[in-house]
Structure formats: C-alpha cells, structure tokens
Amino acid sequence: MEKQFWAESWELEGHYTSFHRRDVHPYVLKHLTPYALMDKSVFVPLCGKSIDLVYFSQFAERVVGVELVEKAILRFFEENHLAYEKKGERYVSGNLTIFCKDLFALTPEDIGEIDIVYDRASLVALPLPMRVEYLQKMEELTSPGTLYFLNTLEYAPTMDNPPFSIAPDDVYGYYPNYLIEHVESPELPNHGMVRKHNLYYLKEHGFMMRKLHDAAFASLVESATRSFYEFS
Ligand SMILES: C[S@@+](CC[C@H](N)C(=O)[O-])C[C@H]1O[C@@H](n2cnc3c(N)ncnc32)[C@H](O)[C@@H]1O
C-alpha cells in the first residue's frame, strides 16, 4: 500500500488500525520465550505501535523497529509510558530504537547485526508487487543464521485490501533459502475479520524459519539442479 494509505489509517485510527493488538501476541509468548531472546538483537519491520516491542525489549539485548508513520511511534511511547529521545530519524528508549523511516530505505548498517526478525501483519500488509520488494529488502537486511518468525493470515474468499491472504505454500515459495517449521495454524472462527467480511474460514499461521544461506545462492543451486536434470 502507498504511504498515503498508512498515513490516513493512523490519522483516523479506530477500525482503520484494527490490526493493532492490545496484548503481546500469544505466538510470541509461546515461541519467542525470554530464554530464546536472551542476548539477542530483534528486528521488527513495519512495527506500528505493537506492544510486542515492549516484551522484546524486556528480554532481548537490543530491539529495532521501523515504522513509516510518526504518529504510530509517538502513540507507542505515550501508551506504554516510555520516555524516549529523538535522534534524527531514530526514537530511542533504552535498548529499543524505532526508525521513523521507509523500510525500503533502511540499510544493514542502520539496524546492525540481527539475530531474530519478528514479522506480524507486515508481509500480509503488502500487495504482491510491493511484497516482492519487501522480500528482497528483508533478504538484504538478514544473514545466514537469522531466525525469522513469520505470522500470516489465510482466509477465503480473498480480498484486495490488507491484510492479504498468504497460505503456507506461498510462504514456502517466498523463502526458498530458509528451513521452515510450520508451528501454528489454528482456524479462528471468532476472529473479527470472519464476521466483518463474511469469510468461509480464517487461519493464523506461525512459521519459525531459519535462514540457511543467501537467496542468490539458493537460485544458483536451483538453476544448476534444473540444468543437471535437463542434460541427463
Ligand atoms: C498492518 S500494520 C502492522 C503493524 C504491526 N506489525 C502490528 O502487528 O501491529 C503495518 C504497519 O506498517 C507501516 N508501514 C507500511 N509501509 C511501510 C514502509 N514502507 N516502511 C515502514 N513502515 C511501513 C504502517 O504505517 C503500519 O503501521
């Protein structure tokens, strides 16, 4: 979605920002435990005012978020009663830094070495052409060994607005260079979207993924394997 869409969503708030949860996400509590976060650097792309940032900053060594709309960042600090210092495009509170910036302009130098990525309502927020750019940017910002915890929603019938439906097969296609464990897939008949959009079903998937090697290497292996089978 374009910048204007998100600026307007945060301006209007209410159901325009209904993606925001008041609690720490249950998948986070289950899979990114205090022990798993110990001494780790966590990156939260498209972070909004997610309260998960507070949880991560309690247990991880360093937390970095990026959010396009300043109002979301100001709301985050206000609602969580956290003091912060503004240093150019960075909003810093203890071990937490939120960049007020377009993710696509973020560099590996900006965020430093990252151990864990937490992606909830981020990949699913982007229409396909932008999603491809997002995958390329996240590839650039991560290294082999990075743990990537991804949540997606899958539902029918599909819609043309975020959150977009992303099924497990899409995820396996998007991350060919990751080892993927599909750890959560409950159907949620009471989810607000089911009622609001008259959906047949909705599932919230959780994927625990480990980056094995860079994507360029993955496509090299894929094309080498393809030509091996073509010539044999
Ligand atoms: C659907 S919300 C999800 C927020 C958060 N992940 C959560 O779980 O509540 C997507 C957020 O990404 C922000 N956003 C959209 N495009 C962005 C971009 N290119 N760079 C940084 N943030 C962006 C929006 O302003 C919005 O707050």
The ligand as a Tripos MOL2 file, in Angstrom:
@<TRIPOS>MOLECULE
LIG
   27    29     1     0     0
SMALL
NO_CHARGES

@<TRIPOS>ATOM
      1 C1         -0.7060   -3.7340    9.3110 C.3       1 LIG1
      2 S1          0.2900   -2.6630   10.2300 S.3       1 LIG1
      3 C2          1.1140   -3.8080   11.3240 C.3       1 LIG1
      4 C3          1.8080   -3.1500   12.4790 C.3       1 LIG1
      5 C4          2.4680   -4.1390   13.4540 C.3       1 LIG1
      6 N1          3.3490   -5.0650   12.7910 N.3       1 LIG1
      7 C5          1.4390   -4.8410   14.2950 C.2       1 LIG1
      8 O1          1.4860   -6.0770   14.3750 O.co2     1 LIG1
      9 O2          0.6120   -4.1820   14.9130 O.co2     1 LIG1
     10 C6          1.5520   -2.2190    9.0790 C.3       1 LIG1
     11 C7          2.3890   -1.0480    9.5540 C.3       1 LIG1
     12 O3          3.4560   -0.8410    8.6480 O.3       1 LIG1
     13 C8          3.6370    0.5450    8.4380 C.3       1 LIG1
     14 N2          4.2730    0.6420    7.1030 N.ar      1 LIG1
     15 C9          3.6790    0.4440    5.9060 C.ar      1 LIG1
     16 N3          4.5620    0.5630    4.8980 N.ar      1 LIG1
     17 C10         5.7630    0.8160    5.4870 C.ar      1 LIG1
     18 C11         7.0730    1.0490    4.9750 C.ar      1 LIG1
     19 N4          7.3220    1.0240    3.6620 N.pl3     1 LIG1
     20 N5          8.0820    1.2770    5.8570 N.ar      1 LIG1
     21 C12         7.8370    1.3040    7.1960 C.ar      1 LIG1
     22 N6          6.6120    1.0980    7.7410 N.ar      1 LIG1
     23 C13         5.5830    0.8720    6.8940 C.ar      1 LIG1
     24 C14         2.2540    1.1290    8.5420 C.3       1 LIG1
     25 O4          2.2460    2.5000    8.8570 O.3       1 LIG1
     26 C15         1.6290    0.2650    9.6360 C.3       1 LIG1
     27 O5          1.8260    0.8230   10.9140 O.3       1 LIG1
@<TRIPOS>BOND
     1     1     2 1
     2     2     3 1
     3     2    10 1
     4     3     4 1
     5     4     5 1
     6     5     6 1
     7     5     7 1
     8     7     8 2
     9     7     9 1
    10    10    11 1
    11    11    12 1
    12    11    26 1
    13    12    13 1
    14    13    14 1
    15    13    24 1
    16    14    15 ar
    17    14    23 ar
    18    15    16 ar
    19    16    17 ar
    20    17    18 ar
    21    17    23 ar
    22    18    19 1
    23    18    20 ar
    24    20    21 ar
    25    21    22 ar
    26    22    23 ar
    27    24    25 1
    28    24    26 1
    29    26    27 1
@<TRIPOS>SUBSTRUCTURE
     1 LIG1         1 GROUP 0 **** ****
